Every structure is written in C-alpha cells, then in structure tokens.
Amino acid sequence: MESTFLSEFLFITDIKTIAFIAILVAIFILVRKMEKKKIKFSTRMISAMGIGLVLGFIIQLVAGFPEKPSSVRWIEEVSKWYGLVGNGFMDLLKMLVVPLIFVSIIRVIINMKDGVNLGKLTSKSLLVLLGTTTLATIVGLVVGNLFNLGVGEVVATSNTDIREITSIVDTIRGLLPSNPVQAMAEGNIVAVVIFAAFIGTSMKRLNKKYSDVIKPAWDLVEASYKIITSVAMTVIKFMPYAVVALLANTIAARGVSAILGVVDFIIALYVSVAIMFIIHLIIIALNGLNPIKYVKNVMEPLILAFTSRSSLGTLPVTIETLTEKAGVDNGVASFVGSLGSNAGMNGCAAIYPALMAITVANMSGTPMDFSFYGMLLVIIVISSLGIAGLPGTATMAVSVVISGMGMGSYFPLLGGIIAIDPILDMGRTMLNVNGTMVTAVTVANSFGDIDKDKFNE
C-alpha cells in the first residue's frame, strides 16, 4: 500500500524523482562554482538555459517520450519539485513588482525635469508601443499565409472554450484605481501607476509652496527606492538557478509528442518572433545605437522572459537592465517598463492572435480579402490595449480577435495549439519584453535621457 506521507506530503514515490532532484542540486553546485569564479552573469544565464533544455529532454527520454507526461507520476513529482525553485523565484520577483512600480513612478514624477511633461511621456510611449504592435501584427499575417496555417489540416479539438469577452469600456474602467489597496493585491499595474502618478504630481506641486512639510515624504520615497532596488538585486542573483528549473520543467511537463502535432504553427510563431526581433534591432539602430551591443546589454531579461513566461515577473530585471546597462534614464525605464508590461505586447497581443486568426480562417474556409486583413489589423491593435492587466493575456487576445472577426464558433478548433501554449509563450514573452525595452530606449532617446557612454561600456 502506497504511503500517503510519500505520495501526498513529500510528493516522492519513485527513485527517478529522487535522482532528478539530486541532478538539479548538482547543477546548482556547478552554477555556484561558476559564480565564485566570477564568470559573467550573462554567460551563466546562457549556460543555465542550455542546461535546462538538455535536462528537460533527458527527463522525457527516461520516461520514453510519453504522449501525456502529466499522467506519469514521477514526472509530475519532478515537475512539482522543480516548480518550487523556478516558480518560487518568480514569486519573489512578483513580490517586488508593486512596491517597485509604486515607488518608482512617484520618484519619476517628483524628480522630473520642468521641461518634461508627463502627458508627452505617456503619449510617446503609447505611440511607439502601438507602432511596434502594428508591425508585429503585419509580420504575423504575412508569415501565417506563407506557412498556409490551417490549410488542409484539422487541429485536434478539445474542450477549449472561448474566453469571456469584456468590452474595452469596461476593461479600461476596471484599470482605474477605485480601490488602490485592492489594485495592488490583484497586481493591477495600470491602476498602481495611475494612483502613484496622482501622488507624485501632488508632491511635486506642493513642494513649490510647502517644501518643508513635503521633505519627509520626499526623503521617504528616495529611501524606499534605494531599499527596494537593493532587495531586487539580491533576488536577481538567483536567476541562473531558476532558469535551469523553469526551462527543464516546461520541456518535461509538455512532452515532445504534443509539440510534433502542431510543429508548423510553432515554427511559424518563432519565425515571426525572429523577424520582429530583427525589426526591433533596426529601430535600435535608427536611434543611433549599436544593435549587437544592445542585445549583449539586455540578455538577462530576455532569457528570464523566455524561461519564466512572465512579462510582469521580469519587470524588476527589465527596469534594472535598462537603467544600469542600456543607459536609459531611470524615470523613463520605470514608466515605460510598467506601461509595456500591460499594453501593446508584440508577442502575446499581436503575432499570436494574427497567426491564430489565419489558422481559423483557413480551417473554416473563411474568405480572406483586403477588408478581412484591414479589420483584423484594427481589432488586434485596439485589443492590445483593451486586454491590458488581465490574466491569460494571450488567450484573451485570441478570444477578442476571433470573436471580433465573427469566427467565435470555430474557437474549439484551436484546442491543440492552446494545449502547448507554454512552448509558444516562451518566445512570445521574450518578444513582449524586448518590445518594451526598445520602446523605453526610443522614448528616452527622444527626450535626450539616454546615457550613450553607459550603453557602450
């Protein structure tokens, strides 16, 4: 009789579980030795990514490449223990998001130069975000047609239901901070930014007349910012360890058979991501910066975004990297980083729904003419703002787009693709984060708030 203590409490019932936990510990010891030898952080991150990928495939190999890895007890156990490290690290990063954004936005505004207008900063940020979203959508439409996604195929259906659609009016209203404490608890970053903007604006205005009264609050903001960034740097040091566990977990839990079923869609998505990434680098070059140097500077948040699949969780690393390695003014980095993690996401809200719409249209025999593409482009760009701050961003974006195009009844046909969403989400999230960083660099450059010497160090 199986011991409940082992199966339900320890979650260890097989020798293979113990073996792969031991392997993970051994890998951590290796990563620690690399750290002690002062090997560069970016090198450790890339190494961790490669190790995690190999480890995930080894787990699949030992299991015999099962069709449903979740049904294999010891894989489920290994996934649970690996998740303690990987997801635990992401929980620590998410712990930092709200206090970091709240304090950063207030600090941005109170230290803002008199010539810089908050409205201009917001409008420029949204303009660049929506501009790159439009380009990403066009890339997705072109690649989707080149790959003939959905033509002559029937993707395995499942009990996948279309996500409940919320109107853009209700969505935008839901982002307003009617209850700031609740907004912080729910991770409604847009609401946190708005609330912080009101406080920062009031502090800056009152400082002109009541500087003696405001000074303690001003000092508290500065001190809080120093403390929270110090905590962030402490947490970030553990990133290579988390990357190994996160990537190994994704490969082990999803399995190779699930990937093979929709391999054409996976290739199309990653080709689209690669093309859009090159467009991002062209934008960097147009800002008078070296694209290769840019990639080297921002490698850490890109790898974390790829393995963690969380734009919001990556945010503290994104802001720190933009400020310390890309030379972006801290105020711009904090503001654009916060906005970009909730709006205009190039991967989840542009390329992915564009590819899904092409797939559904081909599978259902929906004619695709100029008006179809024009309407699809408009819906995707608008919905990239309307879905901001909601959980399940990518699936919600697809739901909004497919419904908006009048193809909602065909949504269950996409079940096979949605089943391997974590594999797709890695590339999408990396592109989301890169789009945000490119926007931050572009906006900072337009204000003359980028330190090119720091960028080139």
C-alpha positions, 0 to 999 in steps of 0.5 A: 500500500502506497504511503500517503506521507510519500505520495501526498506530503513529500510528493516522492514515490519513485527513485527517478524523482529522487535522482532528478532532484539530486541532478538539479542540486548538482547543477546548482553546485556547478552554477555556484562554482561558476559564480565564485569564479566570477564568470559573467552573469550573462554567460551563466544565464546562457549556460543555465538555459542550455542546461535546462533544455538538455535536462528537460529532454533527458527527463522525457527520454527516461520516461520514453517520450510519453504522449501525456507526461502529466499522467506519469507520476514521477514526472509530475513529482519532478515537475512539482519539485522543480516548480518550487525553485523556478516558480518560487523565484518568480514569486519573489520577483512578483513580490517586488513588482508593486512596491517597485512600480509604486515607488518608482513612478512617484520618484519619476514624477517628483524628480522630473525635469520642468521641461518634461511633461508627463502627458508627452511621456505617456503619449510617446510611449503609447505611440511607439508601443502601438507602432511596434504592435502594428508591425508585429501584427503585419509580420504575423499575417504575412508569415501565417499565409506563407506557412498556409496555417490551417490549410488542409489540416484539422487541429485536434479539438478539445474542450477549449472554450472561448474566453469571456469577452469584456468590452474595452469600456469596461476593461479600461474602467476596471484599470482605474484605481477605485480601490488602490489597496485592492489594485495592488493585491490583484497586481493591477499595474495600470491602476498602481501607476495611475494612483502613484502618478496622482501622488507624485504630481501632488508632491511635486506641486506642493513642494513649490509652496510647502517644501518643508512639510513635503521633505519627509515624504520626499526623503521617504520615497528616495529611501524606499527606492534605494531599499527596494532596488537593493532587495531586487538585486539580491533576488536577481542573483538567483536567476541562473538557478531558476532558469535551469528549473523553469526551462527543464520543467516546461520541456518535461511537463509538455512532452515532445509528442504534443509539440510534433502535432502542431510543429508548423504553427510553432515554427511559424510563431518563432519565425515571426518572433525572429523577424520582429526581433530583427525589426526591433534591432533596426529601430535600435539602430535608427536611434543611433545605437549599436544593435549587437551591443544592445542585445549583449546589454539586455540578455538577462531579461530576455532569457528570464522572459523566455524561461519564466513566461512572465512579462510582469515577473521580469519587470524588476530585471527589465527596469534594472537592465535598462537603467544600469546597462542600456543607459536609459534614464531611470524615470523613463525605464520605470514608466515605460517598463510598467506601461509595456508590461500591460499594453501593446505586447508584440508577442502575446497581443499581436503575432499570436492572435494574427497567426491564430486568426489565419489558422481559423480562417483557413480551417473554416474556409473563411474568405480572406480579402483586403477588408478581412486583413484591414479589420483584423489589423484594427481589432488586434491593435485596439485589443492590445490595449483593451486586454491590458492587466488581465490574466491569460493575456494571450488567450484573451487576445485570441478570444477578442480577435476571433470573436471580433472577426465573427469566427467565435464558433470555430474557437474549439478548433484551436484546442491543440495549439492552446494545449502547448501554449507554454512552448509558444509563450516562451518566445512570445514573452521574450518578444513582449519584453524586448518590445518594451525595452526598445520602446523605453530606449526610443522614448528616452532617446527622444527626450535626450535621457539616454546615457550613450557612454553607459550603453557602450561600456 
